[in-house]
Amino acid sequence: MTRRDAARNWQHIVDTGRAFLAEDRPLRLNEVAREASIGVATVYRHFPTPEALLETLAHPGLETLIARAEAALGDDDAWAAFAGYLTAGIDAQLADPALQPVFAAATHELLETADLVERLGTLTGTLLDRVRAAGRIRPGTDQADVVRLMCGVVFAATVHATPADRPALTRRYLDVVLDGLRAP
């Protein structure tokens, strides 16, 4: 097999994995192989576990969120930067079904994923520190609170809601959370 064939197979597996997530189907590597018309051994050679495939699918979204957080650090208004970044995070999780399970995972299969998630956590902490230093966030709010609240917003907006309703619900719930986080 040539490198070109291997790259084409890798991309086809990734595209098939994205289709599975878009259809809310579990990433079972044997089923991905069957649907992609690629040998099971080839799929496992590229992605030894379903988590490795899921994390690979999440990488572009993680990189986009990192870029959004870095851009937010350049905003002079700490609260607007923080709120804008959280909004971008919510939107990203709605648009990319690979992100939420990767955020929720206690460990990561791929070193690159662990690095991206750690970088994102550091940037989130920096944005939180800026808004805290500006006196714009409720005292005692820490990074774990923010992460859990964002996961809660996404969950609340997706349970018993149609995909078409989710963006408006997440914005509404995020506004409620941001109002609660804002310093009195």
C-alpha positions in Angstrom: 0.0 0.0 0.0 1.4 3.4 -0.9 1.4 6.4 1.3 -1.2 8.0 -0.9 -3.5 4.9 -0.4 -2.9 5.0 3.4 -3.8 8.8 3.5 -6.9 8.2 1.4 -8.0 5.3 3.7 -7.3 7.5 6.8 -9.4 10.3 5.4 -12.2 7.9 4.3 -12.3 6.5 7.9 -12.4 10.0 9.4 -15.2 11.0 7.0 -17.2 7.9 7.8 -16.6 8.5 11.6 -18.0 12.0 11.1 -21.0 10.6 9.4 -21.6 8.2 12.3 -21.5 11.1 14.8 -23.7 13.3 12.6 -26.3 10.4 12.7 -25.8 9.9 16.4 -24.4 6.4 15.9 -21.8 4.9 18.2 -18.3 4.7 16.8 -17.8 1.0 16.6 -14.7 0.4 14.5 -15.9 -2.8 12.9 -19.1 -0.9 11.7 -17.0 2.0 10.6 -14.8 -0.3 8.5 -17.8 -2.1 7.0 -19.5 1.2 6.0 -16.3 2.7 4.7 -15.6 -0.5 2.7 -12.2 -0.7 4.3 -10.7 -3.7 5.9 -11.1 -3.9 9.7 -7.3 -4.4 10.2 -6.7 -1.1 8.2 -9.1 0.8 10.4 -7.5 -0.6 13.6 -4.0 0.2 12.2 -5.0 3.9 11.9 -7.3 4.0 15.0 -6.6 1.3 17.6 -9.6 2.3 19.7 -12.9 4.1 19.1 -11.7 6.9 21.4 -8.6 7.5 19.2 -11.0 8.0 16.2 -13.3 10.2 18.3 -10.3 12.3 19.5 -9.0 12.6 15.9 -12.5 13.9 14.9 -12.4 16.5 17.7 -8.9 17.9 16.9 -10.1 20.6 14.4 -12.7 21.8 16.8 -10.2 21.9 19.7 -7.8 23.8 17.5 -10.5 26.3 16.6 -11.5 26.8 20.2 -7.8 27.4 21.1 -7.6 30.1 18.4 -10.8 31.6 19.7 -9.5 31.7 23.3 -6.2 33.3 22.1 -8.1 35.9 20.2 -10.3 36.6 23.2 -7.1 37.4 25.2 -6.6 40.4 23.0 -10.0 41.9 23.9 -9.7 44.8 26.3 -13.1 44.1 27.9 -12.4 41.0 30.1 -16.1 40.2 30.5 -16.9 40.4 26.8 -13.9 38.3 26.0 -14.9 35.7 28.6 -18.6 35.6 27.6 -17.7 35.5 23.9 -15.3 32.6 24.4 -17.9 30.7 26.4 -20.4 31.3 23.6 -17.9 30.0 21.0 -17.4 26.9 23.2 -21.1 26.2 23.3 -21.5 26.8 19.6 -18.6 24.5 18.9 -20.0 21.7 21.0 -23.4 22.0 19.2 -21.7 22.0 15.8 -19.2 19.2 16.5 -20.5 16.1 18.3 -17.0 14.9 18.9 -16.1 17.7 21.3 -18.4 17.1 24.3 -17.3 13.5 24.9 -13.7 14.5 24.5 -14.2 17.3 27.0 -16.0 14.8 29.4 -13.3 12.1 29.2 -11.1 11.8 32.3 -8.1 10.6 30.1 -7.2 10.8 26.4 -5.9 8.1 24.1 -3.8 10.5 22.0 -1.0 12.6 23.3 -2.0 15.4 20.9 -5.6 15.4 22.3 -4.3 15.7 25.9 -2.0 18.6 24.8 -4.9 20.4 23.1 -7.3 19.9 26.0 -4.6 21.1 28.5 -3.8 24.1 26.3 -7.5 24.9 26.2 -7.8 24.6 30.0 -4.9 26.9 30.5 -6.4 29.5 28.2 -9.8 29.2 29.9 -8.0 29.7 33.2 -6.3 32.8 31.9 -9.6 34.3 30.6 -11.2 33.5 34.0 -8.3 35.1 35.8 -8.7 38.3 33.7 -12.4 38.6 34.4 -11.8 37.9 38.1 -9.0 40.6 38.2 -11.5 43.0 36.6 -14.0 42.3 39.4 -16.6 41.2 36.8 -17.3 37.6 38.0 -18.9 36.4 41.2 -16.3 35.8 43.8 -15.4 32.1 44.5 -16.1 31.0 40.9 -13.4 28.7 39.7 -12.5 27.0 36.5 -14.1 23.7 37.5 -17.4 25.6 38.1 -17.2 27.2 34.6 -16.5 23.9 32.9 -19.3 22.1 34.6 -21.7 24.9 33.9 -20.9 24.9 30.2 -21.4 21.1 30.1 -24.7 21.6 31.9 -25.8 24.2 29.4 -25.1 21.9 26.4 -26.8 19.0 28.1 -29.8 21.0 29.1 -30.2 22.3 25.6 -29.8 19.0 23.9 -32.0 16.7 26.1 -35.6 16.6 24.8 -34.9 19.2 22.1 -34.7 19.0 18.4 -31.5 19.9 16.7 -33.2 23.0 15.3 -34.1 24.2 18.8 -30.7 23.6 20.3 -28.9 26.8 19.3 -31.6 29.1 20.7 -31.8 27.1 23.9 -28.1 27.1 24.4 -27.9 30.8 24.0 -30.8 31.3 26.4 -29.4 29.0 29.0 -25.9 30.5 28.6 -27.4 34.0 29.1 -28.9 32.8 32.4 -25.6 31.2 33.5 -23.6 34.4 32.6 -26.1 36.5 34.5 -25.5 34.3 37.5 -21.7 34.4 37.1 -21.6 38.2 36.7 -20.4 40.0 39.9 -23.3 41.8 41.6 
